[in-house]
Amino acid sequence: MKAASAGAPALPFLDLRQANARYADELKRAAARVIDSGRYVLGEELEAFEDEFARYCGVAHAIGVGNGLDALALILRAYRDLGALAEGDEVIVPANTFIATFLAISQNGLVPVPVEPDPADFNLDPRRVEAAIGARTRAIVAVHLYGQLAPMPALAALARRHGLLLIEDAAQAHGAACDGRKAGAFGDAAAFSFFPTKNLGALGDGGAATTADAALAQRIRALRNYGSQVKYRHLYQGVNSRLDELQAALLRVKLAHLDEEIALRREVAARYRAGIVHRRIELPAAVREQSHVWHLFVLRCARRDALADHLAGQGIQTQVHYPVPAHRQPAYPQLHALRLTVTERLHEQILSLPLWPTMDAASVERVIAACRSFAEAP
Ligand SMILES: *Cc1c(COP(=O)(O)O)cnc(C)c1O
């Protein structure tokens, strides 16, 4: 991509320093509390955050883990341990997701079966999901991509009818809601990431699993801590993946402001959707207002690379989420034979614009003007 033209100040894709600066005092107080406590792993802050996050999502149990990938992987591992999944079982997954969704499945000896999305909302299409259900299908992992809820009522009905587990990858959708229910409370279990760039971001790695199932929650809780419930007594061959006290304390601060941040994200997205008027640019649709928390603002353009260059020429940084689908990654040679034309075309056309809660109005208008000045013809 071209360098910024002289004079135009660079507009970053995401200014995390600025986004967190408004909470600096609160975050420093929370960090000081942990430093002074002398307890840094599996303590009161984690317990309090788990309670607060479970309440926020409207679920009985939240289990803090090391990151979003581990949250999803430990859910699947717990289901394997409990006999609901077995080696070689197939798990339906959107073809157009971050690699972590696939990794959690294949890590557990399960087989990811990628399904094409509905290009209108980038999320799983229940009709295509149903067509992909076979004799070995045992679960669906629905990703709320870019912050918009997947069609959960339809997927839940499908899962019920076919006796499948329904698991949410909610890494991008903290707080997204439909009919009064929030992400994390639709499936049998859900995985969240608190990576710093996510809508609820820690100042390091973090993740959580949520579920209404007490047995599953108990299993994940043990698995994240060496398979142990009582110190030095190991029931299972677990892992070490815990949300530490410092991140838990910082996340408690951020969680208290999450709804306010979602409202700010919606304002930026609304400005983009009203202002970016261009024959060659297709804007993202919010199927329902409450169901989208705008983790990313992803548009489509047949001349995506030219548009990205045009914006870069004006100092505006963009990203592509994601440039290469999982079935085309070197990490998954067994999927290379798949032809997923909807997904492949989407990956050539999508472009993510800068968006964060405290992005100032002048920057938003600058992005809008830059998009509108993109040449209509090559
Ligand atoms: C970020 C993300 C993950 C993984 O979360 P980490 O905390 O980075 O491990 C999984 N799935 C999706 C859809 C994500 O966006």
The ligand as a Gaussian input file, in Angstrom:
#p B3LYP/6-31G(d) Opt

LIG

0 1
 C       -9.918000     -13.134000      18.256000
 C      -10.700000     -14.307000      17.846000
 C      -10.475000     -15.573000      18.375000
 C       -9.312000     -15.919000      19.248000
 O       -9.127000     -15.137000      20.355000
 P       -7.665000     -15.000000      21.010000
 O       -7.934000     -14.370000      22.331000
 O       -6.857000     -14.151000      20.106000
 O       -7.112000     -16.381000      21.137000
 C      -11.315000     -16.604000      18.004000
 N      -12.320000     -16.408000      17.142000
 C      -12.554000     -15.215000      16.585000
 C      -13.703000     -15.074000      15.652000
 C      -11.751000     -14.120000      16.903000
 O      -11.989000     -12.939000      16.333000

